[in-house]
């Protein structure tokens, strides 16, 4: 699967249904989703560590065990999937979404959207910016 197809993998999760996602997160997402995220962002699996606030060693250990992520890890991974899918929906292209997420934005105090993904508050701010983009509040 090429990186341009990864938003469809993430769409297989009920990202817009908080109740269903809460259930999946509490059970633990499959660790393999980390590989999908890494490919979607064009990095090694350990390269997504800062965006999901999971150490590189833990990511590699979870992938090696081929099990499930812990609920707190699953929550952070689900957050990154949710924002990535939202960016693809708004920008209508995965390459544009990846570029936008990695670009420092004045509206975010010069930070990149990806740098804010480690916290729920940061992710919500990125989603607010995407909402404004979607409705043409600023370009």
matplotlib code that plots the C-alpha trace (Angstrom):
import matplotlib.pyplot as plt

x = [0.0, 1.4, 1.4, -1.3, -3.7, -3.3, -6.2, -8.4, -6.8, -7.5, -11.1, -11.7, -11.8, -14.9, -12.8, -15.8, -17.7, -16.3, -18.2, -17.0, -13.5, -13.5, -14.4, -11.6, -9.1, -9.9, -9.3, -6.1, -5.5, -3.4, 0.3, 0.5, -1.3, 2.0, 3.5, 0.6, 1.1, 4.8, 4.3, 1.6, 4.1, 7.0, 9.1, 10.4, 8.0, 10.2, 9.9, 6.3, 7.4, 7.2, 3.7, 2.2, 4.3, 5.5, 9.2, 11.0, 12.0, 8.4, 7.2, 9.7, 8.9, 5.1, 5.7, 8.0, 5.4, 2.6, 0.1, -2.0, -1.1, -2.0, -5.2, -3.3, -1.0, -4.0, -5.7, -2.7, -2.4, -6.1, -5.7, -3.0, -5.1, -8.1, -6.1, -4.4, -7.8, -9.2, -6.3, -6.7, -10.4, -9.9, -6.9, -8.2, -4.8, -2.6, 0.6, -0.8, -2.0, 1.5, 3.1, 0.7, 1.1, 4.9, 5.0, 5.4, 2.2, 2.0, -1.5, 0.1, 2.9, 5.3, 4.9, 4.1, 0.7, 2.6, 4.5, 1.2, -0.1, 1.4, -1.4, -5.2, -5.3, -2.7, -4.6, -7.9, -6.1, -4.9, -8.5, -9.8, -7.2, -8.4, -12.0, -11.1, -9.3, -12.2, -14.5, -12.1, -11.4, -7.8, -5.5]
y = [0.0, 3.4, 6.4, 8.0, 5.2, 5.4, 7.7, 4.9, 2.6, 5.2, 5.7, 2.0, 3.2, 5.1, 8.2, 10.5, 8.4, 9.1, 6.3, 3.6, 4.9, 5.0, 1.3, 0.5, 2.6, 1.0, -2.4, -1.2, -0.6, -3.1, -2.1, -2.6, 0.8, 2.4, 1.1, 2.5, 5.9, 5.8, 5.0, 7.7, 10.3, 8.9, 8.1, 5.0, 3.6, 5.1, 8.5, 9.0, 8.8, 12.6, 12.9, 10.2, 10.8, 7.2, 6.5, 5.1, 2.0, 1.4, 1.7, -0.9, -3.2, -2.9, -3.7, -6.6, -8.1, -7.7, -7.2, -4.2, -0.8, 0.2, 2.3, 5.6, 4.9, 4.0, 7.3, 9.3, 7.2, 7.6, 11.3, 11.4, 9.3, 11.6, 14.8, 13.2, 12.1, 15.6, 17.3, 15.0, 15.7, 19.5, 19.7, 17.0, 15.4, 13.3, 14.9, 18.4, 17.2, 15.8, 19.0, 21.2, 19.2, 19.5, 23.3, 25.9, 28.1, 31.6, 30.9, 28.2, 30.5, 29.3, 25.7, 22.8, 21.1, 17.8, 19.3, 19.8, 16.2, 14.9, 16.6, 16.6, 20.4, 20.8, 18.5, 20.4, 23.6, 22.0, 20.8, 24.4, 25.7, 23.0, 24.1, 27.7, 26.6, 24.5, 27.5, 29.9, 32.1, 32.3, 30.5]
z = [0.0, -0.9, 1.4, -0.7, 0.4, 4.1, 5.0, 3.9, 6.5, 9.1, 7.8, 8.7, 12.4, 13.6, 14.3, 14.3, 16.7, 20.2, 21.9, 19.5, 19.6, 23.4, 23.4, 20.9, 22.7, 26.1, 24.5, 22.9, 19.2, 17.4, 17.5, 13.8, 13.3, 14.3, 11.0, 9.0, 10.7, 10.0, 6.3, 6.1, 7.4, 5.5, 8.5, 10.3, 13.0, 15.7, 13.9, 15.1, 18.7, 19.4, 17.8, 20.0, 23.1, 23.1, 23.4, 20.3, 22.3, 23.4, 19.8, 18.7, 21.6, 20.8, 17.2, 18.0, 20.3, 17.6, 20.3, 21.3, 22.5, 26.1, 26.3, 27.0, 24.0, 21.9, 22.8, 21.5, 18.3, 17.6, 18.1, 15.4, 13.0, 13.6, 12.8, 9.8, 8.3, 9.1, 7.3, 4.3, 4.2, 4.4, 2.1, -0.3, -0.8, 1.5, 0.2, 0.9, 4.3, 5.2, 4.1, 6.0, 9.2, 9.0, 8.2, 10.9, 11.0, 12.3, 13.7, 15.9, 17.2, 14.5, 15.6, 13.3, 13.7, 14.2, 17.1, 18.9, 18.5, 21.8, 23.7, 23.3, 23.7, 20.9, 18.6, 19.3, 18.3, 15.1, 14.4, 15.0, 12.4, 10.0, 10.5, 9.8, 6.6, 5.6, 5.8, 4.2, 7.3, 6.3, 3.8]

ax = plt.figure().add_subplot(projection="3d")
ax.plot(x, y, z, "-o")
ax.set_aspect("equal")
plt.show()
